[in-house]
């Protein structure tokens, strides 16, 4: 009786150890292959597979963007990607993507935080939509994204937004622009969410005395511009919004209308002073794109 019990307990112990052992690359892949749409197996050479200890629990996970052809016209084909995640506990499909990758999936390891999965999908236009997931022990957790983002540093991402904000006719409430105005806002990951480097309003005097901007203000005003506001962001970016009087033709065959034009400029605070790469740009940039998750300099 005791011998039989010992064999049973040994068997249970071995099964428990086997179940707890980290799964290999092949085991994760076989598990995903067993549940994907059958047609997706025909395009396995287009799959994007990531494997590693992304959650930091000492066991490897697999993230796979599984491609499936859904149509074609003889000369070209089109399809979609399914996002699968295989952990020690199981496998799940997390998302379906119908566009093309503008930025290929990347696993980002920022500091001691669990890794995050980041990619941008486009649908044929000039801009795309970014997605991000935090890699947790039990799978992928979606992270809120403010728009199209690009990683520009170890823990710094740039969010590009556009609008039509370069002109406001006298007596009108809406702004107008004959072309898109583009803006950059900056974010970092705090381990749970993306937080924005919000802009703190500073005076012209502060800009001159604390950042050596007196000559820049003289140059802007010498061009006939009025300084509307100045924003200082905690990541060393300063934006200046300016206005000027002008006339614009809003619609064909209509006379031009008088109003206020808007331009802005972005500076980076460096050890050698203030640096700008693009100069004056049309539009008015905001202090913050996402105030609810913004942090501001002291």
Secondary structure, DSSP 8 states (H G I E B T S, - for coil): -HHHHHHHHHHHHHHHHHHHS---HHHHHHHHHTTS-GGGGGGGGG-EEEEE--SSSSS-EEEEEEEEEEEE-SS-EEEEEEEEEE-SS-EEEEEEE-SEEEEEEEEE--TTS--EEEEEEESSSS-EEEEEEEEETTEEEEE---SEEEEEETTEEEEEEEE--SEEETT-SS-B-SS-EEEEEEEEE-SSSEEEE-EEEE-HHHHHHHH--HHHHHHHHHTT-EEEEEEEETTSEEEEEEEEEEEE--STTS--EEEEEEEEEEEEEETTEEE-SS--EES---S-S-GGGEE---
